[in-house]
Amino acid sequence: MLETANWVQTYFNQSPDAIFLFKNDDLLVSNQPAQQLIASLKLNVDYLLRMGKNAWSQHEKDNCASCLIKGRLNRATIPVVFNQDSPHPFHFSLIYQPLSASQNIIALTLENREQQQRISQVEQQRILNQYISEAHEKERQKISQDLHDSIAQEVYSAIIGVHRLATQPNCDSQRVQKISTAVEKQLRATLMEIKNMALNIRPSVLDNFGLIPAIKGLAKRVQASTGIRINVVALTSADNLSANVQNVLYRISQEAINNAVKHANPTEINIIMTNHHNYIKLEVLDNGTGFDSNYQAGFNGHSLGLMNMNERVKAYNGAFIITSKINKGTTVKVEFPYNNLNKDQVK
């Protein structure tokens, strides 16, 4: 019990907020941030208590229909500004909360509003990143469909037309035959390139069959074009993941493979996906040349791709970890909070 009390005391003193406890309007105890705030701003504790009481008094008088939620709160909060006339005023939220009516115990808390605003900005940035990621995927899907359904079909029709031209009964010219064969060959190469572009932009298998088949298809295509052995080990179906998280995991796999092929000269890449008790994990490991992760932590051309991967993952509350050593390969790891009994846990 004593050890628990010590931990509570440690947490109380290390809280980022200034906390005051009063009994019968006398200061009972305050934590270190509160003491530092009083010393630096020369605050009057009695004045803070009076402001809190006034806010609580007004809180109790509010009985309008629109204040039903407010009325259920057992605290009153007001904004306060210290050193308002200085170039750098301090903005706080003053929270007055009765803890015991019988013993007249009151808690007074000062929360840094600038810190709250920074947290709010981070949250807004996360939401913006989600929106951008989803918008990119929708646009990729549209472009992929246009390539496959429109441009590819037109090229295929051109191939058929050239082939028919060359096989007309009255067409005996070897020159026409040679030209049509060359044009048909070029058109078929163009058609293949368009289909590959459509697959890279947004594989239809991801929408039709899900994440694991899409990653296996990606691995098969890259292995065929590069000769690098790519193994996919999936110990979970990932069916319960939201479409947004599946998109992110696919893009991370794609970016990690492309980075390895372009920069690391590996002979083997392994993609492993596992479902743990409360999170799902994707790992992309290569045996390539690796890099100095401390150097790549800085802003440069190669790190931009890593930053984009990190932002994609953070937008959906995931964790992005990359480890690499020179001549010892690279591991890209992504984890998302996950409850396999409830897919809504991952959004």
RODO-2510 file (C-alpha; in nm, 4 decimals, decimal comma):
residues 347
     n   res          X          Y          Z
     1     m     0,0000     0,0000     0,0000
     2     l     0,2873     0,2348     0,0846
     3     e     0,4486     0,1636    -0,2523
     4     t     0,1213     0,2498    -0,4291
     5     a     0,0984     0,5745    -0,2364
     6     n     0,4531     0,6601    -0,3400
     7     w     0,3688     0,6040    -0,7058
     8     v     0,0559     0,8174    -0,6734
     9     q     0,2673     1,0924    -0,5161
    10     t     0,5210     1,0643    -0,7988
    11     y     0,2476     1,0884    -1,0611
    12     f     0,0934     1,3837    -0,8763
    13     n     0,4226     1,5746    -0,8806
    14     q     0,5086     1,4872    -1,2402
    15     s     0,1708     1,5819    -1,3811
    16     p     0,1995     1,8432    -1,6603
    17     d    -0,0847     2,0374    -1,4954
    18     a    -0,0678     2,2536    -1,1848
    19     i    -0,2865     2,0960    -0,9146
    20     f    -0,3968     2,2527    -0,5835
    21     l    -0,5986     2,0786    -0,3129
    22     f    -0,7890     2,2921    -0,0595
    23     k    -0,9639     2,2064     0,2636
    24     n    -1,1915     2,4686     0,4177
    25     d    -1,0429     2,7232     0,1739
    26     d    -0,6919     2,6583     0,3021
    27     l    -0,4261     2,5193     0,0702
    28     l    -0,3748     2,1576     0,1702
    29     v    -0,1171     2,0461    -0,0877
    30     s     0,0073     2,1404    -0,4336
    31     n     0,2261     1,9585    -0,6830
    32     q     0,5592     2,0739    -0,8214
    33     p     0,4180     2,2337    -1,1414
    34     a     0,1787     2,4352    -0,9236
    35     q     0,4607     2,5539    -0,6989
    36     q     0,6750     2,6474    -0,9982
    37     l     0,3838     2,8355    -1,1552
    38     i     0,3210     3,0340    -0,8369
    39     a     0,6899     3,1242    -0,8118
    40     s     0,7362     3,2235    -1,1762
    41     l     0,4095     3,4143    -1,2231
    42     k     0,3750     3,5327    -0,8620
    43     l     0,0187     3,4025    -0,8454
    44     n    -0,2122     3,4569    -0,5511
    45     v    -0,3585     3,1197    -0,4564
    46     d    -0,6558     3,2764    -0,2761
    47     y    -0,7382     3,4714    -0,5900
    48     l    -0,7298     3,1510    -0,7976
    49     l    -0,9629     2,9850    -0,5484
    50     r    -1,2025     3,2810    -0,5638
    51     m    -1,2126     3,2647    -0,9449
    52     g    -1,2841     2,8926    -0,9232
    53     k    -1,5644     2,9451    -0,6717
    54     n    -1,7226     3,2111    -0,8890
    55     a    -1,7132     2,9761    -1,1878
    56     w    -1,8667     2,6955    -0,9799
    57     s    -2,1375     2,9256    -0,8496
    58     q    -2,2319     3,0242    -1,2028
    59     h    -2,2165     2,6592    -1,3067
    60     e    -2,4706     2,5623    -1,0407
    61     k    -2,7080     2,8414    -1,1445
    62     d    -2,7181     2,7316    -1,5087
    63     n    -3,0425     2,5373    -1,5515
    64     c    -3,1336     2,6068    -1,9140
    65     a    -3,2422     2,3207    -2,1394
    66     s    -2,9302     2,3577    -2,3525
    67     c    -2,7087     2,3103    -2,0447
    68     l    -2,8172     1,9556    -1,9623
    69     i    -2,4788     1,8067    -2,0413
    70     k    -2,2991     2,0860    -1,8587
    71     g    -2,5208     2,0271    -1,5562
    72     r    -2,4058     1,6671    -1,5295
    73     l    -2,0416     1,7694    -1,4961
    74     n    -1,9001     1,7837    -1,1456
    75     r    -1,6560     2,0589    -1,2347
    76     a    -1,6467     2,4130    -1,3673
    77     t    -1,3919     2,5356    -1,6209
    78     i    -1,3042     2,8897    -1,7218
    79     p    -1,0246     3,0339    -1,9400
    80     v    -0,7709     3,2551    -1,7627
    81     v    -0,4781     3,4613    -1,8905
    82     f    -0,1783     3,5628    -1,6810
    83     n     0,0629     3,8451    -1,7700
    84     q    -0,1895     3,9588    -2,0272
    85     d    -0,0057     4,2844    -2,0984
    86     s     0,3286     4,1156    -2,1622
    87     p     0,4477     4,0174    -2,5124
    88     h     0,3992     3,6517    -2,4185
    89     p     0,0869     3,6043    -2,2038
    90     f     0,0132     3,2649    -2,0466
    91     h    -0,3192     3,0999    -2,1349
    92     f    -0,4664     2,8434    -1,8978
    93     s    -0,7907     2,6631    -1,8262
    94     l    -0,8868     2,6894    -1,4596
    95     i    -1,0804     2,3824    -1,3410
    96     y    -1,2687     2,3924    -1,0109
    97     q    -1,3805     2,0497    -0,8857
    98     p    -1,5351     1,9655    -0,5450
    99     l    -1,3975     1,6335    -0,4199
   100     s    -1,5813     1,6048    -0,0865
   101     a    -1,8764     1,8212     0,0122
   102     s    -1,8797     1,6905     0,3702
   103     q    -1,5128     1,7723     0,4310
   104     n    -1,5094     2,0754     0,1981
   105     i    -1,2214     1,9399    -0,0149
   106     i    -1,1680     2,1261    -0,3403
   107     a    -0,9323     2,0531    -0,6313
   108     l    -0,8110     2,3396    -0,8460
   109     t    -0,6256     2,2598    -1,1683
   110     l    -0,4525     2,4871    -1,4176
   111     e    -0,4153     2,3303    -1,7615
   112     n    -0,1901     2,4911    -2,0204
   113     r    -0,4210     2,5882    -2,3087
   114     e    -0,1297     2,6321    -2,5480
   115     q    -0,0364     2,2711    -2,4860
   116     q    -0,3992     2,1715    -2,5433
   117     q    -0,3981     2,3668    -2,8693
   118     r    -0,0831     2,1878    -2,9813
   119     i    -0,2492     1,8533    -2,9086
   120     s    -0,5545     1,9704    -3,1012
   121     q    -0,3328     2,0726    -3,3937
   122     v    -0,1700     1,7293    -3,3943
   123     e    -0,5153     1,5705    -3,3985
   124     q    -0,6258     1,7984    -3,6824
   125     q    -0,3118     1,7073    -3,8760
   126     r    -0,3859     1,3394    -3,8210
   127     i    -0,7397     1,3847    -3,9544
   128     l    -0,6039     1,5800    -4,2511
   129     n    -0,3548     1,3018    -4,3242
   130     q    -0,6404     1,0509    -4,3142
   131     y    -0,8393     1,2601    -4,5584
   132     i    -0,5424     1,3011    -4,7938
   133     s    -0,4621     0,9294    -4,7810
   134     e    -0,8230     0,8332    -4,8557
   135     a    -0,8464     1,0927    -5,1343
   136     h    -0,5259     0,9578    -5,2902
   137     e    -0,6590     0,6029    -5,2830
   138     k    -0,9892     0,7065    -5,4439
   139     e    -0,8018     0,8956    -5,7139
   140     r    -0,5680     0,6014    -5,7683
   141     q    -0,8707     0,3746    -5,8010
   142     k    -1,0274     0,6040    -6,0604
   143     i    -0,7065     0,6372    -6,2636
   144     s    -0,6508     0,2615    -6,2509
   145     q    -1,0042     0,1951    -6,3740
   146     d    -0,9646     0,4534    -6,6519
   147     l    -0,6378     0,2953    -6,7635
   148     h    -0,7884    -0,0515    -6,7645
   149     d    -1,1386     0,0199    -6,8925
   150     s    -1,0719     0,3011    -7,1389
   151     i    -0,7129     0,3389    -7,2580
   152     a    -0,6293    -0,0308    -7,2461
   153     q    -0,9453    -0,1175    -7,4381
   154     e    -0,8654     0,1420    -7,7039
   155     v    -0,5142     0,0038    -7,7472
   156     y    -0,6538    -0,3488    -7,7685
   157     s    -0,8995    -0,2365    -8,0375
   158     a    -0,6080    -0,0832    -8,2302
   159     i    -0,4207    -0,4136    -8,2090
   160     i    -0,7203    -0,5994    -8,3521
   161     g    -0,7517    -0,3421    -8,6295
   162     v    -0,3873    -0,3666    -8,7308
   163     h    -0,4060    -0,7455    -8,7201
   164     r    -0,7133    -0,7496    -8,9453
   165     l    -0,5453    -0,5067    -9,1849
   166     a    -0,2485    -0,7358    -9,2230
   167     t    -0,4665    -1,0423    -9,2816
   168     q    -0,6924    -0,8977    -9,5519
   169     p    -0,7258    -1,1419    -9,8479
   170     n    -0,6090    -0,8851   -10,1019
   171     c    -0,3145    -0,7663    -9,8951
   172     d    -0,0083    -0,9278   -10,0528
   173     s     0,2445    -0,6596    -9,9778
   174     q     0,5300    -0,7812    -9,7615
   175     r     0,5992    -0,4221    -9,6637
   176     v     0,2470    -0,3799    -9,5203
   177     q     0,2827    -0,7134    -9,3430
   178     k     0,6139    -0,6084    -9,1892
   179     i     0,4846    -0,2666    -9,0760
   180     s     0,1645    -0,4069    -8,9299
   181     t     0,3580    -0,6733    -8,7396
   182     a     0,5893    -0,4099    -8,5909
   183     v     0,2973    -0,1824    -8,4979
   184     e     0,1084    -0,4720    -8,3404
   185     k     0,4142    -0,5676    -8,1374
   186     q     0,4548    -0,2120    -8,0125
   187     l     0,0868    -0,1837    -7,9263
   188     r     0,0970    -0,5083    -7,7310
   189     a     0,3993    -0,3805    -7,5370
   190     t     0,2115    -0,0565    -7,4691
   191     l    -0,0939    -0,2502    -7,3556
   192     m     0,1171    -0,4533    -7,1141
   193     e     0,2737    -0,1365    -6,9767
   194     i    -0,0681     0,0229    -6,9261
   195     k    -0,1926    -0,2842    -6,7400
   196     n     0,1163    -0,2818    -6,5178
   197     m     0,0624     0,0873    -6,4491
   198     a    -0,2987     0,0165    -6,3520
   199     l    -0,1846    -0,2606    -6,1180
   200     n     0,0793    -0,0416    -5,9528
   201     i    -0,1553     0,2522    -5,9125
   202     r    -0,4365     0,0461    -5,7628
   203     p    -0,4615    -0,3319    -5,8066
   204     s    -0,8216    -0,4450    -5,8519
   205     v    -0,7422    -0,7550    -5,6456
   206     l    -0,7124    -0,5288    -5,3383
   207     d    -1,0752    -0,4209    -5,3800
   208     n    -1,2067    -0,7585    -5,4930
   209     f    -1,0157    -1,0083    -5,2790
   210     g    -0,8464    -0,8146    -4,9987
   211     l    -0,5038    -0,7292    -4,8633
   212     i    -0,3183    -1,0625    -4,8564
   213     p    -0,3921    -1,1618    -5,2193
   214     a    -0,2985    -0,8068    -5,3264
   215     i     0,0394    -0,8272    -5,1492
   216     k     0,1033    -1,1729    -5,2963
   217     g     0,0221    -1,0375    -5,6425
   218     l     0,2596    -0,7460    -5,5853
   219     a     0,5366    -0,9827    -5,4734
   220     k     0,4826    -1,2054    -5,7771
   221     r     0,5050    -0,9127    -6,0208
   222     v     0,8172    -0,7650    -5,8629
   223     q     0,9859    -1,1064    -5,8451
   224     a     0,9105    -1,1691    -6,2125
   225     s     1,0516    -0,8322    -6,3204
   226     t     1,3590    -0,8221    -6,0926
   227     g     1,4505    -1,1831    -6,0186
   228     i     1,4565    -1,1052    -5,6443
   229     r     1,2981    -1,3774    -5,4362
   230     i     0,9998    -1,2372    -5,2457
   231     n     0,8227    -1,4509    -4,9842
   232     v     0,4847    -1,3618    -4,8332
   233     v     0,3913    -1,5251    -4,5019
   234     a     0,0437    -1,4345    -4,3784
   235     l    -0,0678    -1,5792    -4,0468
   236     t    -0,3877    -1,3751    -4,0516
   237     s    -0,6471    -1,3095    -4,3192
   238     a    -0,6744    -0,9369    -4,2340
   239     d    -1,0401    -0,9526    -4,3444
   240     n    -1,1602    -0,7657    -4,0366
   241     l    -0,9352    -0,4679    -4,0996
   242     s    -1,0976    -0,1538    -4,2331
   243     a    -1,0417    -0,0660    -4,5989
   244     n    -0,8312     0,2360    -4,4983
   245     v    -0,5903     0,0313    -4,2874
   246     q    -0,5647    -0,2331    -4,5598
   247     n    -0,4768     0,0439    -4,8050
   248     v    -0,2027     0,1705    -4,5740
   249     l    -0,0544    -0,1763    -4,5189
   250     y    -0,0515    -0,2409    -4,8931
   251     r     0,1181     0,0937    -4,9645
   252     i     0,3778     0,0304    -4,6937
   253     s     0,4541    -0,3098    -4,8461
   254     q     0,4797    -0,1542    -5,1928
   255     e     0,7020     0,1338    -5,0795
   256     a     0,9284    -0,0911    -4,8709
   257     i     0,9748    -0,3354    -5,1603
   258     n     1,0435    -0,0531    -5,4071
   259     n     1,2965     0,1051    -5,1705
   260     a     1,4759    -0,2261    -5,1288
   261     v     1,4865    -0,2902    -5,5033
   262     k     1,6089     0,0615    -5,5857
   263     h     1,8585     0,1186    -5,3062
   264     a     1,9554    -0,2034    -5,1277
   265     n     2,0333    -0,4616    -5,4015
   266     p     1,8798    -0,7522    -5,2022
   267     t     1,8542    -1,1154    -5,3115
   268     e     1,5539    -1,1883    -5,0901
   269     i     1,2645    -0,9960    -4,9367
   270     n     1,0261    -1,1409    -4,6785
   271     i     0,6826    -0,9964    -4,6014
   272     i     0,5285    -1,1266    -4,2785
   273     m     0,1872    -1,0397    -4,1380
   274     t     0,0764    -1,1641    -3,7986
   275     n    -0,2265    -1,1055    -3,5792
   276     h    -0,1463    -1,0698    -3,2091
   277     h    -0,3770    -1,0370    -2,9102
   278     n    -0,4334    -0,6640    -2,9422
   279     y    -0,2472    -0,5547    -3,2542
   280     i    -0,1729    -0,6607    -3,6101
   281     k     0,1852    -0,6454    -3,7354
   282     l     0,3358    -0,6179    -4,0827
   283     e     0,7092    -0,6711    -4,1344
   284     v     0,9038    -0,6261    -4,4572
   285     l     1,2590    -0,7592    -4,4262
   286     d     1,5320    -0,7536    -4,6900
   287     n     1,8907    -0,8822    -4,6888
   288     g     2,0251    -0,5866    -4,8864
   289     t     2,3022    -0,3385    -4,8217
   290     g     2,1085    -0,1479    -4,5553
   291     f     2,1777     0,2107    -4,4554
   292     d     2,2699     0,4292    -4,1600
   293     s     1,9322     0,4903    -3,9943
   294     n     2,0741     0,7825    -3,7930
   295     y     2,1745     0,9594    -4,1145
   296     q     1,8424     0,8866    -4,2842
   297     a     1,6606     1,0336    -3,9832
   298     g     1,7551     1,3712    -4,1284
   299     f     1,5627     1,5317    -4,4124
   300     n     1,6906     1,4219    -4,7506
   301     g     1,5585     1,2776    -5,0734
   302     h     1,5574     0,9152    -4,9589
   303     s     1,4090     0,9901    -4,6172
   304     l     1,1098     1,1601    -4,7786
   305     g     0,9653     0,8188    -4,8662
   306     l     1,0182     0,7022    -4,5083
   307     m     0,8465     1,0150    -4,3782
   308     n     0,5484     0,9534    -4,6050
   309     m     0,5191     0,5964    -4,4794
   310     n     0,5378     0,7166    -4,1203
   311     e     0,2675     0,9803    -4,1766
   312     r     0,0382     0,7275    -4,3451
   313     v     0,0640     0,4949    -4,0455
   314     k     0,0297     0,7662    -3,7800
   315     a    -0,2864     0,8947    -3,9487
   316     y    -0,4625     0,5748    -3,8350
   317     n    -0,3030     0,5490    -3,4890
   318     g    -0,0422     0,2962    -3,5951
   319     a     0,3257     0,2635    -3,5073
   320     f     0,5979     0,2768    -3,7749
   321     i     0,9451     0,1424    -3,6972
   322     i     1,2378     0,1031    -3,9355
   323     t     1,5691    -0,0562    -3,8414
   324     s     1,8704    -0,0930    -4,0682
   325     k     2,2446    -0,1492    -4,0521
   326     i     2,5065    -0,1271    -4,3208
   327     n     2,5406    -0,4655    -4,4982
   328     k     2,2855    -0,6231    -4,2622
   329     g     1,9584    -0,5433    -4,4354
   330     t     1,6530    -0,3419    -4,3409
   331     t     1,3329    -0,4179    -4,1521
   332     v     1,0200    -0,2093    -4,1876
   333     k     0,7654    -0,2807    -3,9159
   334     v     0,4095    -0,1488    -3,8865
   335     e     0,1693    -0,2175    -3,6004
   336     f    -0,1970    -0,1220    -3,5694
   337     p    -0,4118    -0,1598    -3,2563
   338     y    -0,6472    -0,4434    -3,3309
   339     n    -0,9149    -0,6529    -3,1632
   340     n    -1,0115    -0,9516    -3,3728
   341     l    -1,3521    -0,9589    -3,2039
   342     n    -1,4346    -0,6103    -3,3236
   343     k    -1,3027    -0,4737    -3,6522
   344     d    -1,4186    -0,1233    -3,5588
   345     q    -1,1226    -0,1048    -3,3246
   346     v    -0,9108    -0,0302    -3,6348
   347     k    -1,0421     0,2606    -3,8374
***
